[in-house]
């Protein structure tokens, strides 16, 4: 008579211990799932300001509208290249990152007005334009120097950028 009671007790204990393990496994998988979800949230990709495309922002400065001809004005571009060599190469390289960003492909990322305003009004842009502020931080806080170019000179530099 003791044997059935002992066997019954053994089965009851076995069932409780198995059920508890199952609960622990389920709780453990829930914890792993929550941890994985948190890691996924942290892995958001961020685009560098120099790689950000913003073709709506015109920037802050004297240029509010500019129209570019379909064909590049080669004489203006040549003049712009000379101005760029003289005034800009201390900090910029045409095709690679240096102290400042390279102008190659800039018209695919920025409006012509933004580019002209950055050339003509770098101080105002860094103070008031969110993208210019982010670029300043990306390039180690090195502000773009105001070269005091005229609008014609800045326009020539812009035309040169179109050839890159």
Buried (B, 14 or more C-beta within 10 A) or exposed (E): EEEEEEEEEEEEEEEEEEEEEEEEEEEEEEEEEEEEEEEEEEEEEEEEBBEBEBEEBBBBBEBEEBEEEEEEBEEBBBBBBBBBEEBBEEBBBBEEEEEBBBBBEBBEBBBBBBBBBBBBBBBBBBEEBEBBBBBBEBBEEEBBEEBEBEEEBBBBBBBBBBEB
